Amino acid sequence: MAQCVRTDLDCADICSTTVRVLSRQTHIDQSAAATLVKACRDACQTCARDCESHRDQHQHCAECADSCNRCATACDELLGHLDG
């Protein structure tokens, strides 16, 4: 369970950093933005996978897995706009 908590915290930090950088009101290089969003997506997928393994034992793990899956999907959608 300690590794799961570590993964959760890492994911939260990566997501927070991604939001801060992407929400600035200045131009961002498309390649840099895509790199950040991919890192966020990957962190969310890892976190969701870890939390899924505890879903049946802990409600907060189920909620975390669901949130991370939604975030990973949003990242994929954003990547579609950045690539296009």
N, C-alpha and C positions, 0 to 999 in steps of 0.2 A: 504494500500500500504506500510505502514511503516513496517509491519510484513513481507511482501514479501522481502523488502530490507534486513531486519535482516537475513532472511533465506538465501538469496543470499550471504551475507557476511560470515555467518557461513559455508556455503557450500564451498566457495572459500578457507577459512582457513583450513577446513578439507581436501580438495583435495590437497592443497599445502603441508600440513604436510605429507600426505600419499606419495606424490611424493618424497619429501625429504628423508623420511625414506627408501622407497623401492629402491631408486636409489643409495644408498651408495654402495661402492665397497667392502663390507664385508658381511659375513654370517648374515642372519636374521632368527630367529626362525619362522618356518612355521605357527605356531599358532598365533603368534603376527602379522605376515604379513596378515593372513586371517582376523584377527580382524580389522586391519586398513582398509583393502579393503572393508569389509562389512560396516564399518562406512562411508566410502566414498560413497559407493553405496547408502546407506540409505539416506545420506544427499542430494545426487543428485536426488534421487527419490522425496524427500520432496520438494526440490527447484523446480524441473520440475513441480510438481503438483501445487505449488503456482503460478508459472509464467504462466502456462497454463490458469489459471483463468483470466489473464490480456492480453492474446495473441491478442485478437481482438482490444484492445484499444492501445497497445504499442508494436511497432516493437521490441524494445530491450527485452521485455518479451518473445516474440516468439523465438527470437534467443537464449535467456537464456534457455528456456525450451528445445529447440532442442539440445543444447550443453549438458545440464544435462542428457537428455535421452541417448545421445551417451556415456557419461562418465559412466553412470550406466550400460549400456550394456558392455562396456569395463571392468568394475569391475567384472561383472558376468563371463566374459570370463577368466579373470585372476584367479578368484576363482576356476574355473574348473581346471586350471593348478596347483594351490596350493593344491587342495584337491587330485589331482591324482598323 
